Amino acid sequence: MPTAVSSASSASSASSASSASTASSTASSTASSTASSTVSAAPPRARHVDVLLGGAFVVMWSSGFIGAELGSRSAPASTLLAWRFLPAAAVMAVWLLWRRSRIPRRDLGLHALIGLLGQCGYLYGVFAAAEQGVPAGTSALVCALQPIVAVALAVPLLGDSLTPKQAVGLGLGLAGVGLVVGGDLAARPGVPAWAYALPAGAMLALVAATLMERRTRPSVGVVDALAIQAVVSAACFTALAAATGELAPPADPRFWTAVALLIVLAMFGGYGLYWINLARGGVARASGLLYLTPPATMIWAWLMFGGGIPAPSLAGMAVCALAVPLVRAARPSGRVRPAAGDPGESGGNPPPPERTPEATR
């Protein structure tokens, strides 16, 4: 670049128009090449960040199923959920007051409704299923159908596009989940058949929350959104536990271990990373990560609670592992905003939801 500018300056002083034109062209070419090199260097870094965020999300999200099974061994679902949200809501409320955030009424109402669906509806279904004896792995597997429903509905409702690779990946993921569910159910008889409808209802509640978030695009950030949802969920579950006479927590150490697991890993880690992954990659790519939570949950449950993993479940895990790279395939051109894929542009946080088509929180 300096050489080109110097040449242009010399040519100008010599009053040679053709030399100046050549130097200017060289400078433009050099600048274009440098800019192109900078842009092409960003995607690998963004992909590495996406992999780390995706792996962390799988672990954190799986912890919610483990905490539900652990806590349900010493308390009802309403008790566990009330004490999961009361401390978290207190911390988040202090955060909101400290920041003095001015949240528009529209966004406040939207996130309150999203919290009722994505946290109250989703979590009560999972925890009630654990209370009825549905294993953590099975609940995770049923909830892993969420990508199929979310992506299928996002195409007509949100105008999202689906690549052929993503379609194949979603089909493989569904087949893998079916294999794991079959093996898990055969190995663990005795649970009421209707109990398996609870995680299915939980999954549908999360799908509704996801699509509502995508369609309305509230403007508040991830932390503020979680704070609103935590306060709403705390009020909901505390009222439910008080109404059923189940608000008093037990003294069992397992209960408080489960509460700590659910607050630190599942809520702040799992839900925060879910919406961040959604903001960076869209419904198809972020939801595809849920295919990895069933095997992760089953391995975690095996390590904590014992029991084996059936052969069909192992085969299903392998199929799910093949499905994820396809579901997370690159988005079609024209729907990517460079800043959304580069953490350096926003300090590592997702871009404001209202400013990018792929953002959700």
C-alpha positions as CSV (number, residue, x, y, z in Angstrom):
1,M,0.0,0.0,0.0
2,P,2.7,2.6,0.9
3,T,4.6,1.8,-2.4
4,A,1.5,2.3,-4.5
5,V,0.7,5.6,-2.8
6,S,4.3,6.7,-3.3
7,S,4.3,5.7,-6.9
8,A,1.1,7.7,-7.4
9,S,2.6,10.7,-5.8
10,S,5.7,10.5,-8.0
11,A,3.7,10.0,-11.1
12,S,1.5,13.0,-10.2
13,S,4.6,15.2,-9.8
14,A,5.8,14.1,-13.2
15,S,2.4,14.9,-14.6
16,S,2.0,11.4,-16.1
17,A,-1.7,10.6,-16.1
18,S,-1.2,6.9,-17.1
19,S,1.3,6.3,-14.3
20,A,-1.0,7.8,-11.8
21,S,-3.9,5.6,-13.0
22,T,-1.7,2.5,-12.8
23,A,-0.6,3.4,-9.2
24,S,-4.2,4.1,-8.2
25,S,-5.3,0.8,-9.6
26,T,-2.5,-0.9,-7.7
27,A,-3.5,0.7,-4.5
28,S,-7.1,-0.3,-5.0
29,S,-6.1,-3.8,-5.8
30,T,-3.9,-4.0,-2.7
31,A,-6.6,-2.6,-0.5
32,S,-9.1,-5.0,-2.0
33,S,-6.8,-7.9,-1.4
34,T,-6.1,-6.9,2.2
35,A,-9.8,-6.6,2.9
36,S,-10.5,-9.9,1.3
37,S,-7.8,-11.5,3.3
38,T,-9.2,-10.1,6.5
39,V,-12.7,-11.3,5.7
40,S,-11.6,-14.8,4.8
41,A,-9.6,-15.0,8.1
42,A,-12.7,-14.4,10.2
43,P,-14.7,-17.5,9.4
44,P,-12.2,-20.1,10.9
45,R,-12.1,-18.1,14.1
46,A,-15.9,-17.9,14.2
47,R,-16.2,-21.7,13.5
48,H,-13.8,-22.4,16.5
49,V,-15.9,-20.3,18.7
50,D,-19.1,-21.9,17.5
51,V,-17.7,-25.4,18.3
52,L,-16.7,-24.3,21.8
53,L,-20.1,-22.7,22.4
54,G,-21.9,-25.8,21.0
55,G,-19.9,-28.3,23.2
56,A,-20.5,-26.2,26.3
57,F,-24.2,-26.0,25.5
58,V,-24.5,-29.8,25.2
59,V,-22.9,-30.3,28.6
60,M,-24.8,-27.6,30.3
61,W,-28.2,-28.5,28.8
62,S,-27.7,-32.2,29.8
63,S,-27.2,-31.2,33.4
64,G,-30.8,-30.1,33.6
65,F,-32.0,-33.7,33.1
66,I,-29.5,-35.0,35.6
67,G,-30.6,-32.4,38.2
68,A,-34.2,-33.2,37.6
69,E,-33.7,-36.9,38.2
70,L,-31.4,-36.3,41.2
71,G,-33.8,-33.8,42.8
72,S,-36.9,-35.8,42.2
73,R,-35.6,-38.5,44.4
74,S,-36.0,-36.3,47.5
75,A,-38.8,-33.8,46.6
76,P,-41.8,-33.2,44.3
77,A,-41.3,-31.4,41.0
78,S,-43.0,-28.2,42.2
79,T,-40.7,-28.0,45.2
80,L,-37.6,-28.5,43.2
81,L,-38.6,-26.0,40.6
82,A,-39.6,-23.3,43.1
83,W,-36.2,-23.5,44.8
84,R,-34.4,-23.7,41.6
85,F,-35.8,-20.3,40.6
86,L,-36.1,-18.4,43.9
87,P,-32.4,-17.9,44.4
88,A,-31.7,-17.3,40.7
89,A,-34.6,-14.8,40.5
90,A,-33.2,-12.9,43.5
91,V,-29.8,-12.6,41.9
92,M,-31.2,-11.6,38.5
93,A,-33.5,-9.0,40.0
94,V,-30.5,-7.4,41.8
95,W,-28.8,-7.4,38.4
96,L,-31.7,-5.6,36.7
97,L,-31.8,-3.0,39.5
98,W,-28.1,-2.4,39.4
99,R,-28.1,-2.0,35.6
100,R,-31.2,0.2,35.8
101,S,-32.2,-1.3,32.5
102,R,-35.0,0.4,30.6
103,I,-36.9,-2.5,29.1
104,P,-39.7,-1.6,26.7
105,R,-43.1,-2.8,27.8
106,R,-43.5,-4.8,24.6
107,D,-40.2,-6.7,25.3
108,L,-41.1,-7.2,29.0
109,G,-44.4,-8.8,28.1
110,L,-42.9,-10.9,25.3
111,H,-40.2,-12.3,27.6
112,A,-42.7,-13.0,30.3
113,L,-44.7,-15.1,27.9
114,I,-41.6,-16.7,26.5
115,G,-40.6,-17.6,30.0
116,L,-44.0,-19.2,30.7
117,L,-43.5,-21.4,27.7
118,G,-39.8,-22.0,27.5
119,Q,-39.1,-22.3,31.2
120,C,-42.3,-23.0,33.1
121,G,-43.9,-25.2,30.5
122,Y,-40.7,-26.9,29.4
123,L,-39.2,-27.5,32.8
124,Y,-42.4,-28.7,34.5
125,G,-42.9,-31.3,31.8
126,V,-39.3,-32.6,32.3
127,F,-39.4,-32.5,36.1
128,A,-42.8,-34.1,36.4
129,A,-41.6,-36.9,34.0
130,A,-38.7,-37.5,36.3
131,E,-41.0,-37.6,39.3
132,Q,-43.1,-40.3,37.6
133,G,-40.0,-42.4,36.9
134,V,-39.1,-41.4,33.3
135,P,-35.2,-41.7,33.2
136,A,-33.2,-38.6,32.5
137,G,-31.9,-40.1,29.2
138,T,-35.4,-40.8,27.9
139,S,-36.6,-37.3,28.7
140,A,-33.6,-35.9,26.9
141,L,-34.4,-38.1,23.9
142,V,-38.0,-37.1,23.6
143,C,-37.0,-33.4,24.0
144,A,-34.4,-34.0,21.3
145,L,-37.3,-34.1,18.8
146,Q,-37.4,-30.3,19.2
147,P,-35.2,-29.7,16.2
148,I,-37.5,-31.6,13.9
149,V,-40.5,-29.6,15.0
150,A,-38.7,-26.2,15.3
151,V,-37.0,-26.4,11.9
152,A,-40.1,-27.7,10.2
153,L,-42.3,-24.9,11.5
154,A,-39.6,-22.2,11.1
155,V,-39.7,-22.7,7.3
156,P,-43.3,-21.7,6.7
157,L,-43.7,-19.4,9.7
158,L,-40.4,-17.6,9.7
159,G,-39.3,-17.9,6.1
160,D,-36.1,-19.8,7.1
161,S,-34.5,-21.9,4.4
162,L,-33.5,-25.5,4.7
163,T,-30.6,-26.9,2.7
164,P,-30.6,-30.5,1.4
165,K,-27.8,-31.4,3.8
166,Q,-29.8,-30.1,6.8
167,A,-32.9,-32.0,5.7
168,V,-30.9,-35.3,5.5
169,G,-29.3,-34.5,8.9
170,L,-32.7,-33.9,10.5
171,G,-33.9,-37.2,9.1
172,L,-30.9,-39.1,10.4
173,G,-31.3,-37.4,13.8
174,L,-34.9,-38.5,14.1
175,A,-33.9,-42.1,13.2
176,G,-31.1,-42.0,15.8
177,V,-33.4,-40.7,18.5
178,G,-35.9,-43.5,17.7
179,L,-33.1,-46.1,18.1
180,V,-32.1,-44.7,21.5
181,V,-35.6,-44.3,22.7
182,G,-36.4,-47.9,21.8
183,G,-33.4,-49.3,23.6
184,D,-34.0,-47.2,26.7
185,L,-37.7,-48.1,26.9
186,A,-36.9,-51.8,26.6
187,A,-34.3,-51.7,29.3
188,R,-36.5,-49.7,31.8
189,P,-40.1,-51.1,32.0
190,G,-42.6,-50.1,34.7
191,V,-43.0,-46.4,34.0
192,P,-46.6,-45.3,33.2
193,A,-47.1,-44.9,29.5
194,W,-48.8,-41.5,29.9
195,A,-45.7,-40.2,31.7
196,Y,-43.8,-40.1,28.3
197,A,-46.3,-37.5,27.1
198,L,-44.8,-35.1,29.7
199,P,-41.4,-34.5,28.1
200,A,-43.2,-34.4,24.7
201,G,-45.4,-31.5,26.0
202,A,-42.2,-29.9,27.4
203,M,-40.6,-30.1,23.9
204,L,-43.6,-28.5,22.3
205,A,-43.6,-25.6,24.8
206,L,-39.9,-25.0,24.0
207,V,-40.6,-25.0,20.3
208,A,-43.4,-22.4,20.8
209,A,-41.0,-20.2,22.9
210,T,-38.3,-20.5,20.2
211,L,-40.5,-19.6,17.3
212,M,-42.1,-16.7,19.3
213,E,-38.7,-15.4,20.1
214,R,-37.6,-15.6,16.4
215,R,-40.8,-14.0,15.1
216,T,-41.1,-11.1,17.5
217,R,-37.3,-10.4,18.0
218,P,-37.3,-8.6,21.3
219,S,-34.5,-6.0,21.7
220,V,-33.2,-6.9,25.2
221,G,-30.0,-8.9,25.6
222,V,-29.5,-12.4,26.8
223,V,-28.9,-11.6,30.5
224,D,-31.8,-9.2,30.8
225,A,-34.1,-11.7,29.1
226,L,-33.1,-14.5,31.4
227,A,-33.7,-12.2,34.4
228,I,-37.2,-11.4,33.3
229,Q,-37.9,-15.1,32.7
230,A,-36.4,-16.1,36.0
231,V,-38.6,-13.7,37.9
232,V,-41.7,-14.9,36.1
233,S,-40.8,-18.6,36.6
234,A,-40.0,-18.1,40.3
235,A,-43.5,-16.5,40.8
236,C,-45.2,-19.3,38.8
237,F,-43.5,-22.2,40.6
238,T,-43.6,-20.7,44.0
239,A,-47.4,-20.1,43.7
240,L,-47.8,-23.7,42.5
241,A,-45.7,-25.2,45.3
242,A,-47.5,-23.1,47.9
243,A,-50.9,-24.0,46.6
244,T,-50.1,-27.7,46.8
245,G,-48.4,-27.5,50.2
246,E,-45.0,-28.5,48.8
247,L,-43.0,-25.3,49.2
248,A,-41.0,-26.3,52.2
249,P,-37.7,-27.8,51.0
250,P,-36.3,-31.1,52.4
251,A,-33.0,-31.3,54.3
252,D,-31.7,-34.0,52.0
253,P,-28.2,-33.0,50.7
254,R,-29.2,-34.4,47.3
255,F,-31.9,-31.8,47.0
256,W,-29.6,-28.9,47.5
257,T,-26.9,-30.5,45.2
258,A,-29.6,-30.7,42.5
259,V,-30.7,-27.1,43.1
260,A,-27.1,-25.9,42.7
261,L,-26.6,-28.0,39.6
262,L,-29.8,-26.6,38.1
263,I,-29.1,-23.0,38.8
264,V,-25.4,-22.8,37.9
265,L,-25.1,-25.2,35.0
266,A,-28.6,-25.7,33.6
267,M,-30.1,-22.3,33.9
268,F,-27.3,-19.8,33.5
269,G,-25.2,-22.1,31.4
270,G,-27.7,-24.1,29.5
271,Y,-30.4,-21.5,28.7
272,G,-27.9,-18.7,28.1
273,L,-25.9,-20.8,25.7
274,Y,-29.0,-22.1,24.0
275,W,-30.1,-18.6,23.0
276,I,-26.5,-17.5,22.2
277,N,-26.1,-20.5,19.8
278,L,-29.5,-19.7,18.3
279,A,-28.4,-16.1,17.8
280,R,-25.2,-17.1,16.1
281,G,-26.5,-19.9,13.9
282,G,-30.2,-19.9,13.5
283,V,-32.9,-22.5,14.4
284,A,-31.5,-25.4,12.3
285,R,-27.9,-25.2,13.4
286,A,-28.5,-24.4,17.1
287,S,-31.4,-26.9,17.5
288,G,-29.3,-29.6,15.8
289,L,-27.0,-29.5,18.9
290,L,-29.9,-31.0,20.9
291,Y,-29.3,-34.3,19.2
292,L,-26.1,-34.6,21.2
293,T,-27.8,-34.0,24.6
294,P,-29.4,-37.5,24.8
295,P,-26.2,-39.5,24.6
296,A,-24.4,-37.0,26.8
297,T,-27.3,-37.3,29.3
298,M,-27.3,-41.1,29.2
299,I,-23.5,-41.2,29.8
300,W,-23.8,-38.7,32.7
301,A,-26.8,-40.6,34.2
302,W,-24.8,-43.9,33.9
303,L,-21.9,-42.4,35.7
304,M,-24.1,-40.9,38.5
305,F,-26.9,-43.4,38.9
306,G,-25.6,-46.7,37.5
307,G,-27.2,-49.0,35.0
308,G,-26.1,-49.9,31.5
309,I,-26.6,-48.4,28.1
310,P,-28.5,-50.8,25.7
311,A,-26.9,-51.7,22.4
312,P,-29.7,-50.0,20.4
313,S,-29.0,-46.8,22.3
314,L,-25.3,-47.0,21.5
315,A,-26.2,-47.3,17.8
316,G,-28.6,-44.4,18.0
317,M,-25.8,-42.3,19.6
318,A,-23.6,-43.0,16.5
319,V,-26.4,-42.0,14.1
320,C,-27.1,-38.8,16.1
321,A,-23.4,-38.0,15.9
322,L,-23.5,-38.3,12.1
323,A,-26.6,-36.1,11.9
324,V,-25.2,-33.1,13.8
325,P,-22.6,-31.9,11.2
326,L,-25.2,-32.0,8.5
327,V,-27.8,-30.1,10.5
328,R,-25.1,-27.5,11.4
329,A,-24.1,-27.1,7.7
330,A,-23.4,-23.6,6.4
331,R,-26.4,-21.4,6.0
332,P,-27.4,-20.3,2.5
333,S,-25.7,-17.1,1.3
334,G,-27.6,-13.9,1.7
335,R,-28.7,-14.6,5.3
336,V,-25.4,-14.1,7.1
337,R,-24.4,-10.8,8.5
338,P,-20.6,-10.9,9.1
339,A,-20.7,-9.3,12.5
340,A,-23.0,-12.0,13.7
341,G,-20.4,-14.7,13.1
342,D,-17.5,-12.7,14.5
343,P,-17.3,-12.4,18.3
344,G,-14.8,-9.7,18.1
345,E,-17.4,-7.4,16.6
346,S,-19.6,-7.5,19.7
347,G,-17.3,-8.4,22.5
348,G,-18.2,-12.1,22.4
349,N,-21.9,-11.4,22.9
350,P,-24.6,-12.1,20.2
351,P,-25.6,-9.0,18.2
352,P,-28.8,-7.2,19.1
353,P,-31.7,-9.4,18.1
354,E,-33.6,-6.8,16.2
355,R,-30.7,-6.0,14.0
356,T,-29.9,-9.4,12.5
357,P,-32.3,-12.0,10.9
358,E,-30.6,-14.9,12.6
359,A,-30.6,-13.4,16.2
360,T,-33.1,-14.6,18.7
361,R,-32.0,-13.1,22.0
